[in-house]
Amino acid sequence: MTASDESASSPADPGRPDDDIIDGEVLPPATPRAVENPLTPPLPDPDYTESGVPTFDFVRDKIENRITTAIGSQELAEGTPEGRQVDEMIRKRDEAAKKRLEEIRKSMGQ
């Protein structure tokens, strides 16, 4: 066995770089946009115009979703004992505030 045969069959020396090692980096999985044909322009977002302004339908849907969420939250809050207790506390506070305002107005002579 010659010296060249020994270096091919034995593990690489720590001080000598191995020619078989390939240096590289791990990339994240390809997204569908990265796989698309580079000659095809990306599809525009249907909720926005080409100048970046949201469409009327997009804005209307967003407002309707917020209203629906608010109504649902109110219904849930009113349906629980804690929600009814909070409503009662707010009602009492408002009554006390009206009485206090009437007292202040009377003391000022209005």
C-alpha positions in Angstrom: 0.0 0.0 0.0 1.4 3.4 -1.0 1.1 6.7 0.9 -1.6 7.9 -1.5 -3.7 4.8 -0.9 -3.4 5.3 2.8 -4.6 8.9 2.7 -7.6 7.9 0.5 -8.7 5.1 2.9 -7.9 6.7 6.2 -9.9 9.6 7.8 -8.8 13.1 7.0 -6.0 14.6 9.1 -7.4 17.4 11.4 -4.9 19.9 10.1 -5.5 19.1 6.4 -8.7 20.1 4.6 -10.7 17.2 3.1 -11.4 17.7 -0.6 -14.7 15.8 -0.3 -16.3 18.3 2.1 -18.8 20.7 0.5 -19.5 23.8 2.3 -23.1 25.1 2.1 -26.0 26.5 4.0 -29.5 25.2 4.9 -32.2 27.2 3.1 -35.9 27.3 4.2 -38.4 25.4 2.0 -39.3 27.1 -1.2 -42.4 29.2 -1.0 -44.9 29.0 -3.9 -43.9 32.4 -5.1 -40.3 31.4 -5.3 -41.1 28.4 -7.5 -43.2 30.5 -9.9 -41.9 31.3 -13.3 -39.7 34.5 -13.0 -41.1 35.8 -16.3 -44.7 35.8 -14.9 -45.5 38.9 -12.8 -47.0 38.2 -9.4 -50.7 38.4 -9.1 -52.0 41.7 -7.6 -53.8 41.6 -4.3 -57.5 41.6 -5.2 -58.3 43.7 -2.1 -56.2 46.7 -3.3 -55.9 48.7 -6.5 -52.7 48.8 -8.4 -51.9 52.1 -6.7 -52.3 50.5 -3.2 -55.7 51.8 -2.3 -58.1 49.3 -0.6 -61.2 48.5 -2.7 -64.7 49.4 -1.5 -65.6 45.8 -1.0 -62.5 45.2 1.2 -63.3 48.2 3.4 -67.0 47.3 3.6 -66.2 43.7 4.6 -63.7 44.9 7.2 -66.3 47.3 8.7 -69.0 44.6 8.7 -66.7 42.1 10.5 -65.9 44.7 13.2 -69.6 45.4 13.7 -70.5 41.7 13.9 -67.7 41.1 16.4 -68.8 44.0 18.5 -72.5 42.9 18.5 -71.4 39.3 19.3 -69.2 40.5 22.2 -72.0 42.6 23.6 -74.5 39.6 23.4 -72.0 37.4 25.2 -71.3 39.9 27.9 -75.0 40.5 28.5 -75.6 36.7 28.7 -73.2 36.2 31.6 -73.8 37.0 35.3 -70.6 39.1 35.4 -71.8 41.1 32.4 -75.1 41.8 34.0 -73.3 42.8 37.2 -71.1 45.3 35.3 -74.2 46.7 33.5 -75.9 47.3 36.9 -72.8 49.0 38.3 -72.6 51.3 35.2 -76.3 52.1 35.6 -75.9 53.0 39.3 -72.8 55.1 38.5 -74.7 57.0 35.8 -77.6 57.7 38.1 -75.3 58.9 40.9 -73.5 61.2 38.3 -76.9 62.7 37.2 -77.9 63.4 40.8 -74.5 65.0 41.6 -74.8 67.2 38.4 -78.3 68.3 39.5 -76.9 69.2 43.0 -74.1 71.2 41.5 -76.5 73.1 39.2 -78.8 73.9 42.1 -75.9 75.2 44.2 -74.9 77.5 41.3 -78.4 78.8 41.0 -79.2 77.5 37.6 
